[in-house]
Amino acid sequence: MTDADGLVVVASCDARHKAELLVELLEDGGITAVLEDGGSIGFGSKPPFGPFRVAVRSDDAETAKQLVAGWWDASEPD
């Protein structure tokens, strides 16, 4: 999915902390990422429940998707 700013959503999470971890992972990999909360319901300025979307520039989307897929695979218990 691409939005009006040319950003591509590379992941969607139900919990804010997982989305924040993905943003950190991508930024550690040299990819600028943003967390979109999509008008989530919660308390205060940082709602705890999603969906939360992680988006990157379209030029970085394929690399970001690979990093996210690797992280999801590594974080799943056997």
C-alpha positions as CSV (number, residue, x, y, z in Angstrom):
1,M,0.0,0.0,0.0
2,T,1.4,3.4,-1.0
3,D,0.0,6.6,0.6
4,A,-0.1,10.2,-0.8
5,D,3.4,10.9,0.6
6,G,5.0,8.1,-1.4
7,L,5.3,5.9,1.7
8,V,4.8,2.1,1.5
9,V,3.4,0.2,4.4
10,V,5.8,-2.8,5.0
11,A,4.2,-4.1,8.3
12,S,1.2,-3.9,10.4
13,C,1.1,-4.7,14.2
14,D,-1.6,-4.9,16.8
15,A,0.8,-3.7,19.6
16,R,2.7,-0.4,19.6
17,H,5.9,-1.9,21.1
18,K,6.2,-4.4,18.2
19,A,5.8,-1.6,15.6
20,E,8.4,0.5,17.5
21,L,10.9,-2.4,17.4
22,L,10.4,-2.7,13.6
23,V,11.0,1.0,13.1
24,E,14.3,0.7,15.1
25,L,15.3,-2.4,13.1
26,L,14.7,-0.6,9.8
27,E,16.5,2.5,11.0
28,D,19.5,0.4,12.2
29,G,19.5,-1.0,8.7
30,G,19.8,2.5,7.2
31,I,16.1,2.8,6.2
32,T,14.0,5.8,7.4
33,A,10.8,4.4,8.8
34,V,7.7,6.0,10.3
35,L,5.0,4.6,12.6
36,E,1.5,5.4,11.7
37,D,-1.2,4.7,14.3
38,G,-4.2,5.0,12.0
39,G,-6.4,6.7,14.6
40,S,-6.0,3.9,17.2
41,I,-8.1,3.8,20.3
42,G,-6.1,4.1,23.5
43,F,-5.1,6.5,26.3
44,G,-3.1,9.6,26.0
45,S,-1.0,10.6,23.0
46,K,0.4,7.2,22.4
47,P,-2.4,4.6,22.1
48,P,-1.3,1.1,23.1
49,F,-3.5,-0.8,20.7
50,G,-3.4,-0.8,16.9
51,P,-3.4,-1.4,14.2
52,F,0.0,0.3,13.8
53,R,1.6,0.5,10.4
54,V,5.3,0.8,9.7
55,A,5.9,2.7,6.4
56,V,9.1,3.5,4.4
57,R,9.9,5.4,1.3
58,S,9.0,3.5,-1.9
59,D,12.7,3.3,-2.9
60,D,13.4,1.4,0.3
61,A,10.3,-0.8,0.3
62,E,11.7,-4.1,-1.0
63,T,14.8,-4.0,1.3
64,A,12.5,-3.1,4.2
65,K,10.1,-6.0,3.5
66,Q,13.1,-8.4,3.5
67,L,14.3,-7.1,6.8
68,V,10.8,-7.3,8.3
69,A,10.3,-10.8,7.0
70,G,13.6,-11.9,8.5
71,W,12.7,-10.4,11.9
72,W,9.2,-12.0,11.9
73,D,10.8,-15.4,11.1
74,A,13.4,-15.0,13.8
75,S,10.9,-13.8,16.5
76,E,8.5,-16.8,16.0
77,P,9.0,-19.5,18.6
78,D,9.8,-23.0,17.3
